[in-house]
């Protein structure tokens, strides 16, 4: 018998109250899920401006939540998610120079599709996907058409930048 899927939300953990925190991939051990780091700012793959709020929840997705196709092959998924009562954020962490955005978009889309199959994404007023690249931390306007296409296909706003802020 296959593993029954648990709700995404059953994988969530609360985020500590802080001005900001980081989300990191485990670089030393492969196949480990992403995690929250409050201390080592220089090692953060993504920066979350949380403004001392206490309503954030974190979900490690890749290497944590099972996601396979009909014949049992593991499907691509993003690294993590954050959510509040009004907002859901899908997060893919990258640290590479070339062709990173296409790969990140594929992982984000796959996770959003999986999430929509299991949960009601419309329960969230704000739906965002962040492709965070430590090597290319700032938004690049050449991504505008890809962002529009992503929104048309998913109903989720794509932000190719490292700092996650202005969260409702």
C-alpha positions in Angstrom: 0.0 0.0 0.0 1.2 3.5 -0.8 1.7 6.2 1.8 -1.4 8.3 2.4 -0.7 12.0 1.9 -0.8 14.2 4.9 -1.9 17.8 4.6 0.9 20.3 3.8 0.0 22.1 7.0 0.7 19.0 9.1 4.4 19.5 8.2 4.4 23.1 9.4 6.4 24.5 12.4 6.0 27.9 14.0 8.5 30.7 13.4 10.1 32.5 16.3 9.4 36.2 16.8 12.3 38.1 15.2 12.9 41.2 13.1 14.1 38.9 10.3 15.3 35.3 9.8 16.9 33.3 7.1 16.0 30.1 5.2 18.9 27.8 4.4 19.5 24.7 2.4 21.6 22.1 4.2 24.8 22.3 2.2 26.7 19.7 4.3 24.2 16.8 4.1 22.3 16.2 0.9 18.7 15.0 1.0 18.1 17.1 4.1 15.2 19.7 4.1 15.6 23.4 4.2 15.4 25.1 7.6 15.1 28.4 9.4 18.2 30.1 10.8 18.0 33.1 13.2 21.7 33.7 13.7 24.1 33.2 10.7 23.0 36.0 8.4 25.9 35.5 6.1 24.8 32.0 5.4 21.2 32.7 4.6 19.9 31.7 1.2 16.8 33.7 1.6 16.1 36.6 4.0 12.6 37.0 5.4 11.7 40.4 6.9 9.2 39.3 9.6 9.0 42.5 11.7 8.6 40.6 15.0 5.3 39.0 13.9 4.3 35.8 15.6 1.9 34.4 12.9 4.4 32.8 10.5 4.5 29.1 9.9 7.3 27.3 8.0 7.1 24.2 5.9 10.2 22.3 4.6 9.0 20.8 1.3 11.9 19.2 -0.6 13.3 16.2 1.2 10.4 16.3 3.6 7.0 16.1 1.9 6.6 13.0 -0.4 5.6 13.9 -4.0 5.6 11.2 -6.7 4.0 10.7 -10.1 1.6 7.9 -10.9 4.4 5.4 -11.4 6.3 6.3 -8.2 9.0 8.6 -9.6 9.8 11.5 -7.3 8.6 14.8 -8.7 10.5 18.1 -8.5 9.4 20.5 -5.7 10.5 23.7 -4.2 12.6 23.9 -1.0 10.1 25.5 1.4 6.9 27.4 2.1 5.9 30.1 4.5 2.4 31.1 5.4 0.2 33.4 7.5 -3.5 33.5 7.7 -3.7 35.6 4.5 -0.5 34.7 2.6 1.1 31.6 1.2 4.7 31.8 -0.2 6.5 29.0 -2.1 10.3 29.3 -1.9 13.0 27.9 -4.1 16.6 28.5 -3.0 19.4 28.7 -5.6 23.0 29.6 -5.5 24.2 29.3 -9.1 25.2 31.6 -12.0 23.6 30.1 -15.1 20.1 28.9 -16.0 18.9 29.1 -12.4 15.5 30.8 -13.0 14.1 28.2 -15.4 15.0 25.4 -13.0 13.5 27.3 -10.0 10.3 28.0 -12.0 9.9 24.3 -12.8 10.2 23.4 -9.1 7.9 26.1 -7.9 5.2 25.2 -10.6 5.4 21.5 -9.7 4.9 22.3 -6.0 2.1 24.7 -6.6 0.3 22.1 -8.7 0.7 19.6 -5.9 -0.5 22.0 -3.3 -3.6 22.9 -5.4 -4.4 19.2 -5.7 -4.3 18.8 -1.9 -5.3 22.2 -0.5 -7.5 25.1 -1.4 -5.0 27.8 -2.5 -7.9 30.3 -2.7 -8.0 30.3 1.1 -5.1 32.6 0.8 -5.7 36.2 -0.4 -2.0 36.6 -1.3 -0.2 33.9 -3.2 3.5 34.3 -4.0 6.5 32.3 -5.2 10.0 33.4 -4.5 13.0 32.2 -6.6 15.8 33.2 -4.3 19.3 33.2 -5.6 22.2 34.2 -3.3 24.4 34.7 -6.4 21.8 37.0 -8.0 20.0 38.6 -5.0 18.2 41.4 -6.8 15.2 41.6 -9.0 16.0 41.8 -12.7 13.4 43.5 -15.0 14.3 41.1 -17.8 12.3 38.5 -15.9 9.0 40.5 -16.3 7.6 38.4 -19.2 8.4 35.2 -17.3 6.7 36.6 -14.2 3.6 37.4 -16.2 3.5 33.9 -17.8 4.0 32.3 -14.4 1.1 34.2 -13.0 -1.2 33.3 -15.9 -0.3 29.7 -15.5 -0.5 29.4 -11.7 -2.4 32.3 -10.3 0.7 32.9 -8.1 2.9 36.0 -8.2 6.5 35.2 -9.0 9.3 37.2 -7.3 12.8 36.4 -8.5 14.6 38.0 -5.5 16.3 37.0 -2.3 14.5 39.2 0.2 11.0 38.2 1.1 9.2 41.3 2.5 5.9 43.2 2.7 4.1 40.0 3.8 0.4 40.5 4.6 
